[in-house]
Amino acid sequence: MKKPTWVIDKERAKRAAAAETVWLFGLHAVRDALMNPARERLRLVLTRNAADRLADAIAQSGMEPEISDPRKFAAPLDPGSVHQGAALEVKPLDWGKLADLCEPGQGAPRVVLLDRVTDPHNVGAILRSAEVFGARAVIAPHRHSAPETGALAKTASGALERQPYLQVQNLADAMETLRKMGYILLGLDGEADETLETALARVGNLPVGLVLGAEGPGLRERTRNTCDALVKIPFAGAFGSLNVSNAAAVALYAAAATGAE
């Protein structure tokens, strides 16, 4: 009996995911990946200088590095990659299920949801802020978002190894799952009437999902409609705007401060 097309596509996607690897680069990103027991590591390429600087992490990982000439660096990286003599081939991290990561439990959990934020540098910076302010997870759709890459890991400066970055099939469905778990979903929109501070004061210690869209287009219509409220970060001048990573940092700080009260 011939398999349905959707079954064939699902099996093909599963095989592709199993074969996928990522090259991390830069001393910070490689060190943190070497010291992360959850990270499946495949190949380590270092210059002699980088190997000396990462000696403790190499010993902890148990890997045998390939020593490479810095003028003919052996790792298959883009020419513009600032690798600092260190590159590590890995499997993408598996953070598990949304329901497990975001289970409210004790305290006032916060999560970040990204709607089509594709710049790896922005996502890396958001992961750093999410780790600093204790977010349960950063959630993005599989399609039209920044995948786990060396550039993202380098910008995250180690946070990728510790801060859950969960990519889901459908962002609106993930938002509905969070709502059923008790989360209040606040979408950031510069044209909104209510301020983030006012909304957080109203929400109090309930679980909060902060929803941010790509710079320019902002939140898609379905994402906007799935939010419980649209809020803005007020600015002092006649004109003001923040890029998405800065807006995420401000929103996470405000949410963390409210949850701690």
N, C-alpha and C positions, 0 to 999 in steps of 0.2 A: 504494500500500500504506500502510495506516494505521500510524503510529508507535506503538510500545508506550508505555504510560503512564509507565514509568520513564525512557524517553528524553525524553519531553515534560517531565517534572518536572526532569530534569537540565539541559535546555536553558533552562527557565524560571529555574532557580536561577542559571545562568551569566549570563543577561541581567540578573538582579537585582543580582548581585555587580558587574557591569560598570557599572551605573548608580549604585551606592552611593557616597555622599560623606559626609565627616565634617567638622563645624565644630570646629576647635581654637580655644581662647581662652585669654587670659592672656599676659602679656609673655614669660615663660620658654618656654611651649609654642610660641607663635607664632615667637619668635626661632629656636629650635632647628629647627623645621620649615622655616623660610625658608632656613636654612643647610645643610639636608640635601639633597644632590644626588639622593638616591634617592626623594625625596618628590614626587609629582605634585600641583602646586598649581593651584588654579582661581580663587579670588577672595579678595582681601585687603581687609578693612574695618578702618579705623583712625580714632581721633580724632587731631586735630592733635598733641596732646601725645605720644600713643603713637607716631606716625609719627616724631617727632623722636628719641624714645628708641630706636627700631628702625632708624634711618637706615642704619647699616652693614649690617645683615642684609637690608634692602630692596634696597640697592644690589647686594649679592652675588646675590640671587635674580633680579634683573632684572624683578620684578613692578611693576606700576603700582597703588598702593593707591587705594581709594575713601576719601576723607576724610568722616567722618560726625560729625554733632552728637552729643556724649555724652548729651544728654537724649533723643534719638531715634535710638539706635544702630541702624544699618541691618541688621546681621547677624541672621538668624533664630535667636536663642539663647533658651533657657529664661530666664524672668524672673529666676530666682535665680542665674544664672551670674555669677561675679565675673570679668568679662572684661578689666578694666583698660584698656579702650579698644582692645583688639586681638582680632581674629577672622580666621581663615584657613580657607577651605573647601579640603579636600584629598581625594584618593583614599586608601583604606587602604593601608598598606605591604604589599608582597609580600616575605616573608622567604625564599621558596624552600622546598626540601624538607627534611624532618626529617633524612634520612640525610646530607645535605650539611652542615647546620648542626651536627650532633652527632657527626660522624666523630671518633673519639677522637684520632688523631694523636699529637702529643707532649703530655707533661704528664699531669695527672689531671683530665680534664674533669668538670664538674658541670652538671647541668640541674635545673630545677624543674618539677614537674608539678602542676597544680592541678585538683582534682576538684570541679567545680561551685562554684567560688569566683566569685560573681556581683557582689560589691560592687566598683565601679570604683575606689574609693578604696583598698581593700585591694590590688587588682591593681596599681594605680599605684605604691603603696609597695613592693610585691614587685619590680616592675621596677627601681626605684631600687636596692634591695639587690642584685638580681641583677647589675646593672651594676657596682656597687662591688666585689663579690666575684668578678667574672669568670665568671659562669655562661654557658654556651654559648647557652642559650635558656630561656625560660619557655613551657611548653606547656600548653594547655587545650583542652577540647572546643569545637567550634563552638556547640553548644547548651548551655544552662545554664552559661554563663560570661560574664564581662564583656567585651563587644565593645570595639573601639577607639572611644572617644568623647572629647569634649572634657573631661569630668570626669576620665576616666582619665589623659589626657595632662597635665592640669594637676597632678594629684597626682604623676605620675611626674616632673614638673619637668625635662622634656627627655629623660629616659631612654627614652621610647617611640621616639624617633628613632634610638637607638643600640643598644638592647638587644632582640634578637629576641624577639618575642611571637608564637608560632606556634599557630594554632587548627586542630585536627585533627578529622577526622570521628568518630573513636572513640579515647578515651583508653587503654583497655586494649590495643587493637591497637598504638598508638604505644609503649606500655610494652614489648610483646613485641618490637617492632622494635629498641628500645634494648637489650633483653636480648641479642638476637642480635648486637648490635654490641659486646657485652662489658660493658654497664652493670650494676651492682648496684642494685636498686631498693629504697629504704628508705622505708617509709610511716610518717609520724608519727601516733602514736596514744597519747593520754595514759594508756591502760590497759595498754600493752605492758610486758613484763617487762624487755627489754633497753634500755639507755640508748643515745642517739645516739652519745655519745662512745665507748662500747665497740664499737658496730657499725662506726664509722668506723675505729677502730684495727684491727679485724679485716679490714676491706676494704682498708686501706692505700692504695696509689696506683692502684687500679682505678677506672675511670669510675663515677660515682655519680649516680643520679637520686633526688632528694628529692621525695617525693609527699605533698602536703598536701590535706586536705579542707576543706569549708566549716565555719564555726563552727556548733556545734550538732550537725548530722548526722554530721560527720566524713567519713571515707572510705566510699564505697559498697562493698557486699560484693564485687562483681567486682574493684574496684580493690584492695581489701585482699588478695584471693586472688592477684592478679597480682604483688604485691610479693614480693621475696625475703625480707624481714624487716620486722617492725613494731617501731618504736623510740619511745622517749619522751624528751622533754627534762625532766630531773629538776628539781624545785622544792624550796626549803628548808622552807617552812612546811607546815602540815597540809593546806592547800588552796592551790592555785595554778593559774593558767592564763594563756596568752598568746593574743592574737588572732592570726589566721592570718598577717598581715603581719609581726608581731613574731616569731612562731615561724619563719617563713621566713628572717628576718634572722639569728636565732641559729643555725639549721641551716646556712645558707650560710657564716657565719663559721667554724663548727666544721669544715665540710667543706673550706673553703679552707685552714684552718690544717693540717689533716691532709694534704691534698694537697701542701702546701709542705714537709713534713718529709722 
